[in-house]
């Protein structure tokens, strides 16, 4: 694929999904890192733990994603020194929005999903564009396979319109194990059609007892 000499971005593919429940959050991403028809590695984690109850999954240009993760980690360390506590997931969501918007004229080529537990212990998912516009939702997906996965999530989990009054809760009705099974199913489907998604699926489950990791194999071709 030809590019202009001054073009500094590259999409390294991959897909991220997050689902929020009543007392849990599931964040998942595949581990393939590629460009064009070349696979750089089959074992690259796209999920970054930012706090004890907050994780970030990102797709896009991995150079920018690494820079963004380092920036957020440094800002969070400063926050901990100043306030003697960890940042909540909604506070981290606002920090991520501010960080992306600050760079809007030369943006981080990163498409993010932030998941975790809020101050009440409820699951929360925040979805972003590249320049910091964000929204709290019950579920979200970003990356090269998102157009294949989102219709399935809409069909299974569609939440009421945010314009309805009184306001409806955005968390999904599934149990934790059902949400994990749904994530496995949508990734198994996406890997059949998206060449940038595959190899292995990393699943992070966040609940009151902490963070748990699961891995399953996906298509390798």
TIGUDO-524121 format. One record per residue (C-alpha): residue number from 1; residue in one letter; x, y, z. Coordinates in nm, 3 decimals. Layout:
BEGIN
NODE  seq  type        x        y        z
NODE  NUM     A        X        Y        Z
...
***
This chain:
BEGIN
NODE  seq  type        x        y        z
NODE    1     X    0.000    0.000    0.000
NODE    2     X    0.158    0.328   -0.111
NODE    3     X    0.166    0.623    0.128
NODE    4     X    0.274    0.986    0.109
NODE    5     X    0.627    1.045    0.235
NODE    6     X    0.501    1.255    0.528
NODE    7     X    0.229    1.009    0.636
NODE    8     X    0.311    0.903    0.992
NODE    9     X    0.011    0.685    1.081
NODE   10     X   -0.046    0.313    1.029
NODE   11     X   -0.337    0.098    1.134
NODE   12     X   -0.213   -0.220    1.302
NODE   13     X   -0.560   -0.376    1.312
NODE   14     X   -0.724   -0.573    1.589
NODE   15     X   -1.060   -0.557    1.763
NODE   16     X   -1.168   -0.461    2.116
NODE   17     X   -1.500   -0.530    2.292
NODE   18     X   -1.633   -0.426    2.634
NODE   19     X   -1.958   -0.520    2.812
NODE   20     X   -2.077   -0.371    3.143
NODE   21     X   -2.300   -0.564    3.383
NODE   22     X   -2.465   -0.493    3.716
NODE   23     X   -2.151   -0.576    3.917
NODE   24     X   -1.887   -0.665    3.659
NODE   25     X   -1.721   -0.549    3.337
NODE   26     X   -1.576   -0.767    3.063
NODE   27     X   -1.308   -0.620    2.834
NODE   28     X   -1.162   -0.830    2.553
NODE   29     X   -0.926   -0.792    2.257
NODE   30     X   -0.745   -1.018    2.014
NODE   31     X   -0.365   -1.043    2.015
NODE   32     X   -0.279   -1.011    1.644
NODE   33     X   -0.057   -0.715    1.545
NODE   34     X   -0.037   -0.666    1.169
NODE   35     X   -0.016   -0.424    0.880
NODE   36     X   -0.145   -0.489    0.531
NODE   37     X   -0.097   -0.861    0.463
NODE   38     X    0.192   -0.898    0.710
NODE   39     X    0.160   -1.020    1.071
NODE   40     X    0.418   -0.863    1.305
NODE   41     X    0.330   -1.083    1.604
NODE   42     X    0.052   -1.318    1.712
NODE   43     X    0.086   -1.248    2.085
NODE   44     X    0.050   -0.872    2.147
NODE   45     X   -0.181   -0.753    2.425
NODE   46     X   -0.405   -0.457    2.336
NODE   47     X   -0.534   -0.425    2.694
NODE   48     X   -0.367   -0.199    2.951
NODE   49     X   -0.450   -0.193    3.323
NODE   50     X   -0.471    0.172    3.431
NODE   51     X   -0.604    0.122    3.787
NODE   52     X   -0.727   -0.162    4.010
NODE   53     X   -1.078   -0.135    3.864
NODE   54     X   -1.013    0.025    3.527
NODE   55     X   -0.865   -0.117    3.205
NODE   56     X   -0.815    0.033    2.860
NODE   57     X   -0.842   -0.158    2.531
NODE   58     X   -0.715    0.018    2.218
NODE   59     X   -0.698   -0.045    1.846
NODE   60     X   -0.520    0.162    1.581
NODE   61     X   -0.154    0.265    1.550
NODE   62     X    0.035    0.085    1.826
NODE   63     X    0.306    0.352    1.848
NODE   64     X    0.047    0.614    1.940
NODE   65     X   -0.133    0.370    2.169
NODE   66     X    0.187    0.303    2.368
NODE   67     X    0.251    0.679    2.398
NODE   68     X   -0.109    0.732    2.516
NODE   69     X   -0.085    0.453    2.775
NODE   70     X    0.244    0.594    2.914
NODE   71     X    0.088    0.942    2.934
NODE   72     X   -0.218    0.813    3.124
NODE   73     X   -0.004    0.603    3.360
NODE   74     X    0.216    0.903    3.443
NODE   75     X   -0.088    1.127    3.503
NODE   76     X   -0.244    0.860    3.723
NODE   77     X    0.077    0.829    3.928
NODE   78     X    0.074    1.207    3.988
NODE   79     X   -0.294    1.183    4.092
NODE   80     X   -0.212    0.906    4.342
NODE   81     X    0.068    1.111    4.499
NODE   82     X   -0.157    1.417    4.528
NODE   83     X   -0.476    1.246    4.652
NODE   84     X   -0.343    0.929    4.817
NODE   85     X   -0.595    0.712    4.630
NODE   86     X   -0.648    0.561    4.287
NODE   87     X   -0.854    0.734    4.020
NODE   88     X   -1.207    0.604    3.969
NODE   89     X   -1.309    0.468    3.630
NODE   90     X   -1.536    0.769    3.543
NODE   91     X   -1.252    1.006    3.641
NODE   92     X   -1.009    0.810    3.423
NODE   93     X   -1.264    0.833    3.140
NODE   94     X   -1.265    1.213    3.166
NODE   95     X   -0.882    1.220    3.182
NODE   96     X   -0.862    1.008    2.865
NODE   97     X   -1.108    1.239    2.688
NODE   98     X   -0.905    1.547    2.788
NODE   99     X   -0.578    1.381    2.680
NODE  100     X   -0.716    1.290    2.336
NODE  101     X   -0.880    1.631    2.284
NODE  102     X   -0.556    1.812    2.375
NODE  103     X   -0.393    1.637    2.079
NODE  104     X   -0.685    1.692    1.840
NODE  105     X   -0.482    1.879    1.574
NODE  106     X   -0.226    1.595    1.552
NODE  107     X   -0.427    1.318    1.718
NODE  108     X   -0.331    0.987    1.868
NODE  109     X   -0.440    0.735    1.603
NODE  110     X   -0.606    0.525    1.872
NODE  111     X   -0.963    0.405    1.909
NODE  112     X   -1.031    0.325    2.271
NODE  113     X   -1.275    0.141    2.494
NODE  114     X   -1.241    0.198    2.868
NODE  115     X   -1.404   -0.048    3.107
NODE  116     X   -1.423   -0.101    3.480
NODE  117     X   -1.634   -0.043    3.790
NODE  118     X   -1.771    0.295    3.900
NODE  119     X   -1.789    0.428    4.258
NODE  120     X   -2.107    0.228    4.323
NODE  121     X   -1.954   -0.099    4.205
NODE  122     X   -2.154   -0.107    3.880
NODE  123     X   -1.991   -0.199    3.553
NODE  124     X   -1.917    0.093    3.321
NODE  125     X   -1.796    0.116    2.963
NODE  126     X   -1.682    0.435    2.789
NODE  127     X   -1.633    0.447    2.413
NODE  128     X   -1.424    0.707    2.227
NODE  129     X   -1.336    0.849    1.890
NODE  130     X   -0.977    0.955    1.811
NODE  131     X   -1.020    1.314    1.936
NODE  132     X   -1.180    1.257    2.275
NODE  133     X   -1.556    1.256    2.220
NODE  134     X   -1.686    0.989    2.458
NODE  135     X   -2.003    0.834    2.594
NODE  136     X   -2.091    0.595    2.875
NODE  137     X   -2.263    0.290    2.728
NODE  138     X   -2.357   -0.064    2.826
NODE  139     X   -2.136   -0.221    2.560
NODE  140     X   -1.903   -0.110    2.282
NODE  141     X   -1.653   -0.230    2.024
NODE  142     X   -1.366   -0.063    1.838
NODE  143     X   -1.121   -0.171    1.572
NODE  144     X   -1.108   -0.349    1.239
NODE  145     X   -1.376   -0.607    1.330
NODE  146     X   -1.614   -0.364    1.500
NODE  147     X   -1.851   -0.341    1.200
NODE  148     X   -1.897   -0.719    1.219
NODE  149     X   -1.938   -0.739    1.599
NODE  150     X   -2.155   -0.434    1.674
NODE  151     X   -2.470   -0.563    1.498
NODE  152     X   -2.454   -0.884    1.706
NODE  153     X   -2.413   -0.689    2.031
NODE  154     X   -2.700   -0.459    1.931
NODE  155     X   -2.920   -0.761    1.865
NODE  156     X   -2.835   -0.932    2.195
NODE  157     X   -2.792   -0.637    2.432
NODE  158     X   -2.973   -0.333    2.289
NODE  159     X   -3.032   -0.087    2.573
NODE  160     X   -3.308    0.178    2.593
NODE  161     X   -3.252    0.515    2.428
NODE  162     X   -3.064    0.765    2.650
NODE  163     X   -3.334    1.019    2.557
NODE  164     X   -3.604    0.828    2.748
NODE  165     X   -3.730    0.979    3.073
NODE  166     X   -3.691    0.871    3.343
NODE  167     X   -3.334    0.769    3.253
NODE  168     X   -3.279    0.395    3.206
NODE  169     X   -2.975    0.207    3.336
NODE  170     X   -2.725    0.130    3.058
NODE  171     X   -2.584   -0.192    3.208
NODE  172     X   -2.661   -0.514    3.025
NODE  173     X   -2.893   -0.781    3.170
NODE  174     X   -2.650   -1.072    3.122
NODE  175     X   -2.473   -1.254    3.400
NODE  176     X   -2.092   -1.245    3.405
NODE  177     X   -2.053   -1.594    3.255
NODE  178     X   -2.309   -1.518    2.982
NODE  179     X   -2.123   -1.199    2.888
NODE  180     X   -1.793   -1.389    2.863
NODE  181     X   -1.958   -1.653    2.642
NODE  182     X   -2.105   -1.379    2.419
NODE  183     X   -1.762   -1.217    2.380
NODE  184     X   -1.610   -1.552    2.279
NODE  185     X   -1.888   -1.604    2.022
NODE  186     X   -1.860   -1.260    1.858
NODE  187     X   -1.482   -1.288    1.825
NODE  188     X   -1.507   -1.638    1.680
NODE  189     X   -1.745   -1.493    1.418
NODE  190     X   -1.536   -1.181    1.345
NODE  191     X   -1.218   -1.381    1.284
NODE  192     X   -1.392   -1.566    1.000
NODE  193     X   -1.422   -1.244    0.797
NODE  194     X   -1.163   -0.996    0.929
NODE  195     X   -0.801   -1.077    0.841
NODE  196     X   -0.668   -0.828    1.102
NODE  197     X   -0.839   -1.010    1.393
NODE  198     X   -0.728   -1.351    1.515
NODE  199     X   -0.468   -1.575    1.678
NODE  200     X   -0.574   -1.544    2.043
NODE  201     X   -0.843   -1.371    2.251
NODE  202     X   -0.753   -1.202    2.579
NODE  203     X   -1.049   -1.153    2.814
NODE  204     X   -1.027   -0.937    3.127
NODE  205     X   -1.309   -0.969    3.384
NODE  206     X   -1.331   -0.691    3.645
NODE  207     X   -1.553   -0.740    3.950
NODE  208     X   -1.554   -0.668    4.324
NODE  209     X   -1.294   -0.938    4.390
NODE  210     X   -1.043   -0.792    4.143
NODE  211     X   -0.925   -0.853    3.786
NODE  212     X   -0.917   -1.195    3.619
NODE  213     X   -0.765   -1.294    3.283
NODE  214     X   -0.879   -1.563    3.040
NODE  215     X   -0.733   -1.665    2.703
NODE  216     X   -0.882   -1.866    2.419
NODE  217     X   -0.740   -1.958    2.079
NODE  218     X   -0.878   -1.801    1.758
NODE  219     X   -0.810   -1.868    1.390
NODE  220     X   -0.444   -1.834    1.297
NODE  221     X   -0.489   -1.785    0.919
***
